[in-house]
Every structure is written in C-alpha cells, then in structure tokens.
C-alpha cells in the first residue's frame, strides 16, 4: 500500500480539512499526519489506523522553531519512505514542501486555502507572496479550494495555470449534510441557553475573532442596527485572537462562545450567518451555514464569491464597508420570507454541489492519478 504523509500546523486544520477524507484515503494509503499536537486537541474520532507524529511547527514565522521543525520532518520523511507528501496552510507548505523536496519525495502536493498576503502591502506582501511562490516551486502539483483563488494565484504570478487545479466545485473538505442540517429541537435548546425569544433575530459569526475576519465591522454594524431592532442579537463563536470591540449599550445582546467542535448547534439556533472577512480561500463555513438553511451575508472577495451566489443563497457587500454591511443585514432582518428563500437555496446547493463524499472522491482520484504519473515516470 502506498504511503501518504500529511503536514499540518495545528489540529484545527486536521479536524476541519483533513478528517472528512481519512476514511476514503485509508483505502489507498498508509497515512501519517505530522502536526503540532501541543497547539490544540487532536479529535478523538481520527481513525486509529492514522499515525500521528508530533511536529514542533508554529503558525507564525520563527526562524529557530522553523529549523527545528524542518529537522524533525526530514527525519520522519526519510524514515517513512513516503510516496506522497501533502501539505496545507502557509507554514505547513513552507516546511512540508521544502523538506519533501530535500528528501527526494517524488510527489509533493500543497493545498492553498487562502493567501495571508492578499490584504498586506509593501515589503510584508512581497515577502509572504515570495513564500507562496517558493512553496509552488517545491511542489509537483498544487490544489486551490476555489476557482477564484486559483485565478488570483495565477494572475499574481504565484503559480502556473497547468500546475494547479480545484477539486470538484471547490472547498477542501465539502460539507457533511447529515451533520449540518436544520434541527428544530437543537434550535430551541440553543435559543433557550442564550435567552432568545422566538421573535428574536440572531446574527451568527463563526471563526477566529480578529480584524482580518471583519469582526470589528460586524460589531459596528450590529451596534448601528440594534437601536431600531430591539430583538436583534449577535452570536460570536470562535477563539478570540484579538480584542473584540465592546458595545456597552448593547452588550447584553452580544453572546460570546469560544472554540467549539459543535458549530452546527449554533447554526441551528441562528437566523442569519455573517462573514465580513477581508480574505478567504473559499469560505467553508458559508457552505456549512447554507446546509443548515441559513441565509448568509458576506464580503464580495475572491473565495467567498465561490461559496455564495449573490441574491440566491445570500447577499454580498463590499469588504470593510460598515454601511454596506448594515444595508445587507437590514434587508434580511426585515424580510423573513427572503431569509427562508435564500436559506433553502443554500441548503439545496450544499447538498447537490458540496457534499463531503463528492470532494473526498475527487481527492482520492486526484491522488491516484498522481501515483500513476509516478509509476509511468511522467511529469
């Protein structure tokens, strides 16, 4: 059986992007996952057949720590004699693809899931883009999790068009429509926990709480709407990486939940999903929210435009513009029939185009073809 090594930075990536595919991939590969298990909890539902290796890799650039991680990974790769190395996230790609090239692994695949430099300027943008170009150079094949992200990478000279592709209709993991679905019982429980009345309208955000995700704009938009909508609530789910702006006058209507592996519960309890992000590779959480039947409001940027059909499954607004965000949210707050129509369209699209099995099959077939290329000695 062929051997596959997956290089990640944190267990969150394993849970969000890789875990849905493991059962499929175990039919083809002996799998080893190299990840920093000190930076989060490994999900208990990772199959026992998967070998987990501690890799002291950090998300942020840290020369000394990066050298240690590279030394560790090279030792693992040489001992494992892997047929394929697959990496995700910028640091995972930098260490994973570089070490795989040095160790002579013939098939090296990196998955782009968003560009940190997309919102940066000056020297930092040049440096971070150069890292992505180096990852692309070291890899033999590349994946992007949306068509618009693939186009962005090609247009910015990071990759060659013939070297990068998108699996199925996009998304790196698809969505489990059995897990993400409308659930009236769970909805009632969650709203009781939060103290929400039946007539309350709850706007939900799920993700890391920081500026790049547009959280300050979302809080500002909520504050602008709260005065004229007395039953409006905001629910923030995710780890707080940067301080969230406070709104003392309406703080009782802002509910905070930290990191959770049960985001579907809060989606079931909400009425509108909002992601005013400044950059995304795809916006996986938008498809998950759609599968639950939530209409979405999101920024019009590459990646998100693949996940949301404007006017069909949700409403798009210009990024960083609080006024435009207020207008989009107000339309849905005031129009329950529109919320229902967009939510139903989002659920149907998630089921038909983004089911996990569809993406897992596409990934398995892609990796199988790469193995066949290797055996035939073709590029």
N, C-alpha and C positions, 0 to 999 in steps of 0.2 A: 504494500500500500504506500502511496506517495506521502511525503511529509511536508506539512504546511506549518510555518511559523508566523504568528500574527503579533506585530509590535504595536503597543498602545502606550499611552501615558498614564491614564487613570482608569479605575474600574468603571466609572460612569460611561466611558466610550464602549467598554466591553458590554455593558448592560443595554445601552441604547442602540448601538450599531451592529454589534457582532453576535450577541446572544441569539437573536432570532434566526440566524443562519447555521448555528452549530450542528443541529440535528441533521440537516441536509449535508453539510460538509463532512461530517464524520463517516458518511457512507463512502467517501472518496479518499479521505486523508487521515493520517495520524496528526493530531493538532496540538501544537504548543503555543500558549499565549504568554508573551513577555509583557509584564505590566507592573507599575509601581503599586503594590498592594498596600503600601503604607498611606497612600493618598485617597483612601476610600475603602468601602467594604465590598468584597467580592460577593456577587449574588449567590445564594445557596443553590439556585437552580441551574448553575452551569454544569453540564454533564460531567460525570466522574471520569469519563474517558479523556477529557481535555487536560493536558498537562499545564499547570500554571507555574511560571518562573518569575521570581522577584527580579525586577529591573529598577535600579535606582535612577529613574529618569524623571526629570522635572518639566513642568509645562513651560516655565519661563527660561530664557537663556541664562545659563550659569556655567561658564567655561569649565570649572573644576568638576562639577557634578556631571556635566555632559561627557567629559573624558572618562569618568568612572563608568557611566552608563555604556559608553561605546566599548570599553574594555570588557565589561560583563557580557554584552551582547555578542561580541566577536567570539568569546569563549563558548557561549551557548550555540551559536551558529556552526562553529567548527565541530563541536561535539555531536550536534544533531544531524548533520549531513542533510539539510533540508532541500527539497525540490523547489519550493516557492517560499518567498518571504513577502508578506502582505502588511502594509503599514497604514495607519490613519493618524490624523492630526499633524500639524506642522512639525512638532518636535519628534513625534513618532516617525515621521517620514525622514527627517534630517538624520537621526541616529540609525533608523532601520535600513533605509536605502543605502546610506554610506557604508555601513558595516556589511550589508549583504553583498555589495559590490567588492569590497576588500576581501571578503571570504569566498568569493567565487561562486555565489549562488546564481544560477543561470536565469531564473525567472524572478524578477523583482517588480512588485506591483504596489503603487501608492494610490490611496483614495483621497482625493481633495474634497473636503467638506466645508469649505469657506476660507476666505483669504483675510488674514489679520491686517494686511497692509492696505486693503481696499479703502479704509477710512483714514489712513495715515497720510502725512505729507512729508516732503523734504527727505533728509537722509534716512530717517527711520523707514519710510516707504521703500526707498531704493534698496536698503539692506534686507528687509523682510521679503521683498519680491525676489531678490537675488537668491535667498534661501530656497524659495519655492522653485526657482529655475534650477538650482543645484539638485534638489530632490528629483525634478523631472529628468535631469541629465542622468542621474544614477539609476533611475527606474527603467525597466524594459517596457513596461506598459503602465498606463495611468487610467484612473476612473474619476469621474466627477459625479456628484449626486444630483445635478440638474443640468439641463441643456443650456440654460442661460449662464451658469457658472462655467461650463465648458467654453462657451463663446467668449466669455470675459477673459479666461486664461489665454486663449488663442490670440485675441485682439491685443492683449498686453505683452505678447511675446514670451510668455512663460513656457508654453508647450507648443509642439507641432500638432496640427489637426489630426494627422494619421496615427498619432501615438495615444490619443485619449478618447474615451467613449463614455456613454451613460448607460447604466443598466436599466432595462425595461423603460418605464416612463419617468424614471428619476427616483430619488430617495435612496439612501444606502441601506435601509432596513425594511422599508414598507411599513404597513400598519396591521396589527393583529385586530381584525374587525370583531373577533369574539370577545376580546378584552376591552376594546374601545367601542362602546355602543351606548345608546340611550338606556338608562335604567331608572325608572320612576322610584323604586324603593330606595336605591342609593341616593338619588336626588333628594328625597325627603329627609333622609338621615343627615346628609351633609348640611342642608339648609337649617335643620334644627340645631346642629352643632354650632353653626355660625350665627344663629339667632336671626335668620332671614325669614320674613313673612312671604306668603305665597305671591303677593303682588310685587315684591322686591325684584329689581333687575340687578343681576350680578355680572360685572365685567371681570373676566379671569385672565391673568397673565401667568404663564408657566415658563420658567427658565432661570438662568443666572441673573441676579439683580445687580445690574451695573449700567453705566451710561451708554455703552455701545448697543445694548438691547433696547434703548429708548425708554427705560423705566422713568427717568425724570420727566419726560414729555407726557407719559401716561398719567403720572400722578398729577401733573399740572392740568391735563385735560379733565381728569376726574374732578379736581377742585373747581374747574370752571363750570362743570355740569351739575355738581352736587347741590348747588343752591336752588336750582329750578327743578330738580328731580329728587324729591325728598326720600324716595325709596331706592335710590341708586347706591350700590355697594361696589367696592373694589377688592378683589381677592388676589393676593400676590403669593405664588407658590414657587419656591426655589431658594437656593443658598444666597445669602446677602454678601456679595463681593465688594460692594461699595455702599456707603450710607444712602438709604432711600430718603428722599426729601420728605419732611413731615408737613402735615396739613392739620394743625391743631384743631381748627374749627370742625373738621370732618373726620378726625382720627378714629372715632368710634365706628365709622363705616368703612374703614380700611382694615382688612383682615390679612394677617401675615402667617404663612405656613412655610417652614423651612424645607430642606430637601426631603423628598418622599419618593418611594418607588410605586406609589399608588396615585399617580396624577389623574388617572381615569375617574377616580371618585370625585375629584373636584370639578372635572369637566362635566360630569353628570349633574352636578349641582348648580352649574353656572348657566347664564343666558347668552352671553356674548364672549367670544375669545378675542384677545387683542395682543398683537405682537408688532410694536412700532420700531423694530430693530433697524440699526444703521447698516448691518451687513449680515448675510446669511448664505450658506452654501445651498440650502434647499428650504429649510423651514419645516422640518419633520413634524414638529408639534402642531403645525397648522393642519396637516392631514389627519393627525390623531384627533384633534378637536372636531374636524369635519366628520370623522367617523362616528363621533358621539352625537352628531346632529347640531353642533354649534355653528352659527354664522360667525365669520371672522372679520376682523378689521386689522389690516397690516400695512406696512410701508411698501411703496412701489419701488423695489430694488431687485437686482438680479438674485435668483434663487427663490425668493418669495413669489415672483411672478410665475414660476412653475407650479407652486403649491396652491395658489389661489387664482381662480378665474374671476376677474373683477366683474361685479354685478350679477354673478351666477352663484358662486359659493361664498362670496364675501365682498368687502369693499376695500379698495386700496387708496392710500393717501400718500402725499409726498413726504419723504423722510424728514425728520427733525422739525416739522412744522406743526406746532401745537394746535393752531387754528384749524388746519385741515383735518387733524385727528379728532378734534371736538365735533366738527361737522359730520364726519363719518359715523362716530359713535352716536350722535344725536339722532341721526336717521334711523338707526336700529333700535335705540331706546324707545322712540316714539311710534314704532311700527312693528308690533308683534307678528302680524301676518308675513311681513317681509323677512323677519328673523326666521320664522318657520320654513319659508320657501328656500332661503339660502342654506339653512341648516340641512334640509332634506337633500338638496342638490349636492352639498358637500359630502354627506353620508354615501350617497349613491356613487359619487366619483371615487371616494376612498375604496369602496368595495370593488368597483369594476376595474380600477386602474392601478391601485397601490397596495393590494393585499400582500402580506409578508411572503406567502408562498410563491407568488409571482416573482418577487425580487430575489428570493433565495434560489429559485430555479435558474434565473438569469445569471446570478453569481456563480453557481455551480457549473453551468455550461461554459461560462467565460473561462473559469479556471481550468476546466477540462481541455478546452481548446489550446490554452497556453501550454499545458503539459504535452499536448500533441505536437505543438510547434517545436518544443524542446526535443522530443523524440525524433522528429523529422529533420532537426537541425535548421529550421527556417527562422527568419527574423520575426 
